Amino acid sequence: MISTKGRYAVRVLVDLVEQGDNGFVPLKEIAQRQGISEKYLQHVIKLLVQAGMVTGSSGKGGGYQLSCKPEDLSVFEVLEAAEGTLAPVACLAPNAAACDRAPQCKTLPMWQRYYETTRSFFEDISIADVASGKAWK
């Protein structure tokens, strides 16, 4: 299940796209438009900054802006930045230790297919697609 962190991260980035190239957008304004607690968004935006997806500026005229083109940013990348790995089982997580059971595990192919389907779906949708509604047409 995608948590509120992941869902809100996508919403924040879509909001920034919708504001265009108007410079830094205050978090308070994003929170108001999205109906999300500013305090909670502080945690979410920190994850996006750490991932290099947004840049922050403090002081007068400060706020946040995208640090890359929205068409170059997949929903998968955003969700992983907010959620951590989306791998459904520990053995498929990035940098997971090799599993001794993998050669005889009858369920592993199912989990691999599920993960690849999920990954492929979200990798094919950019933040620009979500902002424009193009992802659903």
Residue, then its C-alpha position, 0 to 999 in steps of 0.5 A: m500500500i502506498s502511504t500518505k507520504g508517497r501520495y502527498a509527495v506526488r501531490v506536492l510535485v504536481d502542485l509545483v508543476e502547476q505553479g509554473d516557473n514562478g520561482f520558489v513556492p512557499l510550503k504554506e501555500i502548497a499546504q493550503r492548496q492541497g489541504i495538507s498539514e504544513k507540519y506533515l508536508q515539512h517531512v515530505i518535502k525534506l525527503l524530496v529535497q534529499a532525493g534532489m527532486v526539489t530545491g529549497s530556499s529560506g528567507k523572504g521569497g523562499g520556498y521550494q521549486l522543482s530541480c529537474k524537468p517534470e517530464d524527466l521525473s517518474v512517479f516511481e522515483v517519487l514514490e521510492a524517495a518517499e516510501g523507500t523501496l516498493a519491493p513487495v518482499a525483502c529479497l527483491a529490495p535494492n542491495a538485499a542480501a542473497c536469499d539462500r532459498a531463492p533457487q527453490c522458492k516457488t513464490l519468487p517468480m510471482w513476486q518478481r513479476y508483481y514488482e516489475t509490473t508495478r515498477s513498469f507502471f509507475e516508471d511510465i508515468s511522469i510528474a508532467d503526465v500527472a499534472s496534465g492529466k495525460a497519464w489517463k488518456 
